[in-house]
Amino acid sequence: MPVYDYLANWKQQIDQSPNAIYLTLADALAFSIRKGDLQEGDKLPPQRTIAEYLGTNLTTVTRAFTEARRRGLIDATVGRGTFVRLGAGESHWRHTGPAVVDLTMNLPPIPQDPSLQRIIQNDIAAILKQQDLSSLMSYRVTGGTLEERQLGAKWIAPVLGARRTDDILVAPGAQSALAAIVSSLTQPGDVIVTDRIAYPGVRTVAAQFGLILAGVDSDIEGMMPDQLDHVCAQYHPRLLYCIPTINNPTTATMSLQRRKDILAVAQRHHLHIVEDDPYSLLLDEPLPALAVLDHNRVSYIATLAKTLSPGLRTAYVALPNSDMTRRVTAAIRAIALTNAGLLSAMTARWMQTGQAEALLQAIKKELRLRQSVARKVLGPDHCANPCGPHVWLKLPEWWGSADFVAYARRRGLALVPSTVFTISGEPPQRARIALGSAPDAASLEESLNGVMSVLNHKRSPGFTDIV
């Protein structure tokens, strides 16, 4: 790709971003690496050339390069220039290779009892006997059949309460639902406000639709209302995106009062809220969703990917009114058309027979066991919810997130660095550990002992390579 093609993209991002230029430039460089516009080992233009092209000063570019080096994206050598660092792409840490266990993907553990494989085999056989094959293998109704929407409404009722079936849609996964809602409510150049440390899926959607993300600082209860108010007054966002329960990755859960305070700010600034709720059903007594507290302002998404299995490709969406339901249905049709017939039939069967609830209870039990293993091995100083699927690992002062994850990868452990989740500002000295993908608790404990070994290793100042 010619040099000035990606520089033009950088300039566009700088023009549109509300953040400091040097941070936006570092983010733009990271995005070019993730997209593949810049490859590992590529040489970057001289800083002065970049400054002239972008219409900024050399000091700003130098500061951006310092930030990019701190994130593990580039290396500079006097006399040779600046190069994209080996392993700078996200694909590097995501590739498992010889890793003992892949701890990057936030999956529910596959329960041993009941046997999921046996359940699937038996249920598919029963479905094929009872239903017409041509119907199962054909296109479905976008948004789900009446029966599927009724079952979905019942599934999310412990969190959402009773909702009209007409306001419930069935979507092929939470990501497509998020994209459909966002595309229905925004235009290119609009601002979405979210946590400063946020789920990467919202970054993907924002990039796809030409939207700008503004980050809000959080505390142990999640997004802080006064900070949200400040960001809204400054940038006039169109939407608020949040995960109020067991935030990914910080694990923060908003109290009832915090939820009310966030809604009050949203009301003052006329914000529509997209509430992503993958984890509430993992709790025995979940707090009411934002969509319960303010029915008319919140579009709600609950996926089965974190409570049963991502293989079902099913999310339930609750929308505030018939107009939104119509618009989001049209957007889902444009983005993903429909759910898969055979998977929809199996999901419905699980809901009808009580198998879904039995699997949920088995997964909840297993996650509690795995969290207890994590506390035993890692200690209490890391952010975690005892019912949740991940740990937000605190790193010692000598480890930056990117270097820690790269070094762990060399030791056969695949983790996720905080840079992946950082919307703006300084990435925290953290890494996310997903507990569900290990085959069993014993394997998880072995892997976490390996993480502790890396955590306690004081790397030499000369450690710079990521391989």
GUSEZA-254335 format. One record per residue (C-alpha): x, y, z. Coordinates in steps of 0.5 Angstrom, whole numbers, plus 2048, in hexadecimal, padded with zeros to 3 digits. Each point is the difference from the previous one (the first is absolute). Example, Ala and Ser with C-alpha at 12.3 -4.5 7.8 and 13.67 -1.06 7.14 Angstrom:
residues 2
8197F7810;8028077FE;
END
This chain:
residues 467
800800800;8038077FE;802804806;7FC8067FF;7F97FB800;8017FF807;802807802;7FA8027FD;7FC7FC805;804802806;7FF8087FE;7F87FE7FF;8007FD807;804806803;7FB8057FD;7FA7FC803;8027FE806;7FF804807;8067FD803;807803800;8047FF7FA;8057FC802;7FC7FB803;7FB8007FA;8077FF7FC;8027FA804;7F97FD7FF;8008017F9;8077FD7FF;7FD7FA804;7FA7FF7FC;8048007FA;8047FA803;7FA7FD801;7FD8017FA;8067FD7FC;8028077FD;806800804;8047F9800;8057FE806;8078027FE;7FD8067FB;804806801;7FC807801;8028067FD;804805804;7FC804805;8018077FD;7FD7FD7F9;7FA7FE804;7FF806804;8008047F9;7FB7FC7FD;7FC800806;800807801;803800807;807801804;8057FB801;800800807;7F97FD800;8027FB7FB;8067FE805;7FB800806;7FC7FB7FC;8057FC7FE;8027FF807;7F97FE802;8017FB7FA;8067FD803;7FD800807;7FB7FC7FD;8047FB7FD;7FF8027F8;8068037FE;808800801;8048057FE;8087FF7FF;8058067FF;8028007F8;7FB7FB7FE;7F9803801;7FA7FE804;7FD7F97FE;7F97FD802;8027FB805;8007F9800;7F97FD803;7FD807800;7FA7FD7FC;7FA7FE805;8007F97FC;8077FF803;7FD7FF807;7FA7FD7FE;8037FA7FC;8017FB805;8057FB7FD;8047FC805;7FC804806;7FE7FB806;7F9803800;7FD8067FC;7FE805805;7FE8057FB;7F97FE7FE;7FA802805;7FC7F9800;7FC7FD804;8037F9803;7FD7FA7FC;7FD7FC806;8027F9801;7FA7FE804;7FB8007FC;8047FE7FA;7FF8067FB;8027FB7FA;7FB7FB802;7FB805801;8018037F9;8007F97FC;7FA7FE803;7FC8077FF;8028017F9;7FE7F87FF;7F9802803;7FF8077FC;8027FC7F9;7FA7FB802;7FB805802;8018067FB;8018017F9;8078007FD;7FF8057FB;7FD805805;8067FF804;8058017FB;7FC8067FD;800807801;7FC803807;7FC805802;805806801;7FF802808;7FD7F9801;7FA7FD800;7FA801805;8027FA804;807802800;7FF807803;7FB7FD805;8067FB802;805806800;7FC805804;7FF7FA806;8077FF800;802807801;7FA801805;8057FF806;8038077FE;7FC8037FC;7F97FF803;7FA7FF7FC;8008037F9;7FC8007FA;8017FA7FB;8008057FA;806804803;8047FA800;8057FE7FA;8047FA7FF;8078027FD;8067FB7FE;804802805;801807804;8058037FC;7FB8007FA;7FB803805;805805802;8018027F9;7F98007FE;7FE805806;8068057FF;7FF8007F8;7F9802802;801805804;8068047FE;8038037FA;8088007FE;803805804;7FC7FF806;8037FF807;7FF7FA804;802801808;8027F9803;8057FE806;8078027FF;8027F9800;7FA7FC7FC;7FE7FA7FD;8048007F9;7FA7FE7FC;7FD808801;8078027FD;7FF7FB7FA;7F98037FF;802807800;8057FF7FB;7FB7FD7FB;7FB806800;805806801;7FE801807;805804805;8017FC807;800805807;8037FC806;7FD801807;8047FF806;7FE7FA805;8007FE807;7FF7F9804;7F88017FE;8028027F9;7FE8067FC;800807804;7FA8047FF;804807801;8057FE7FB;7FB7FD7FB;7FC807801;8078047FE;8017FC7FA;7F98017FE;800807801;8078007FC;7FE7FC7FA;7F97FF800;8007F97FE;7FA7FC7FD;8007FA804;8037FD806;8027F8800;8027FD806;8007F9804;7FD801807;8017F9802;8077FD801;8038057FB;8047FD7FB;806801801;800803807;7FB7FC803;7FD806803;7F87FF802;7FC807801;7FC800806;7F9802800;801807802;8068007FB;7FB7FE7FA;7FB805802;805806800;8037FE7F9;7F88007FE;7FF807803;8068027FC;7FE7FD7F9;7F9803801;803807801;8047FF7FA;7FB7FD7FC;8047FA7FF;7FE7F97FD;8037FA804;8027F97FD;8017FC806;8047FA7FE;7FE7FA806;8047FA7FE;8017FE808;7FA801804;7FD7F9800;8077FE803;7FE803806;7FB7FD805;7FC807801;8028047FB;7FE808800;7FB8037FC;8028027F9;8018077FE;7FA7FE7FB;7FC7FF806;801806803;7FF8047FA;7FC7FC7FB;8008067FB;807802800;8047F97FF;8017FB7FB;8027F9803;8047FA7FE;8017FA803;8047FA7FD;8007F9801;8078007FE;803801807;7FA7FC804;7FF7FA7FC;8058007FA;8028057FA;7FF7FA7FB;7F8801801;8018077FC;7FA803804;7FF806804;7FA803802;7FE8087FF;7FB804804;7FE8067FD;7FD806803;7FA8017FA;7FD7FE7FA;8048057FC;8077FD802;7FE7F97FF;7FE8017F9;8078047FF;8047FB803;7FC7FA7FD;8028037F9;807802802;8017F8803;7FD7FE7F9;8058047FC;8067FE805;7FF7F9801;7F97FE7FD;7FE7FB805;8027FB805;8027F97FE;7FA7FB800;8037FA803;803804806;7FA804801;7FC7F9800;8057FD805;800807804;7F8800801;8007F8802;805802805;7FC805803;7F97FC7FF;8037FA804;804804805;8067FD7FE;8038077FF;7FF802807;8037F9802;8068027FC;800807803;8007FE807;8067FB7FE;8048067FD;7FF804806;8027FB805;8077FF7FB;801807800;800801807;8057FA801;8048037FB;800807803;8027FD807;8067FC7FD;8028077FD;7FF803807;8057FB803;8058007FA;8008087FF;7FE803806;7FB805802;8038067FD;7FD7FF7F9;7F98037FE;7FB7FA7FF;7F97FE801;7FF7F9804;7FB7FE7FB;8038037FA;8047FD7FA;807804800;805804805;8038077FF;8077FE802;804806803;8078007FE;806802804;8038077FE;8067FC7FC;7FB7FE7FB;7FD8037FB;7F97FD7FD;8037FF7F9;8077FD802;7FD7FC806;7FB7FC7FB;8057FF7FB;8057FD805;7FA7FC802;7FF7FD7F9;8087FE800;7FE7FC806;7FA7FD7FD;7FB804803;7FB8047FB;7FD806804;7FD8077FE;803806801;7FD807803;8018037F9;7FB7FC7FD;7FB803804;802808801;7FC8057FC;804806802;806802805;8057FC803;7FF7F8800;8007FD807;8057FB803;7FB7FB7FF;7FE7F97FC;7FA7FC7FF;8007F9802;7FA7FC7FD;7FE7FA805;7FB7FC7FB;8047FE7FB;8057FB804;7FD7F97FF;8007FF808;801803806;8077FC801;8028037F9;7FE807802;8047FF807;8067FE7FC;8008067FB;7FF805806;8067FD803;8048027FA;7FD807800;802801807;8077FE7FE;8008057FA;7FD805805;805800805;8068007FB;804806800;8028017F8;8068037FF;8008077FD;8037FD7F9;7F97FC7FF;7FD8037FA;7FF7FB7FB;7F97FD7FF;8007F97FD;
END
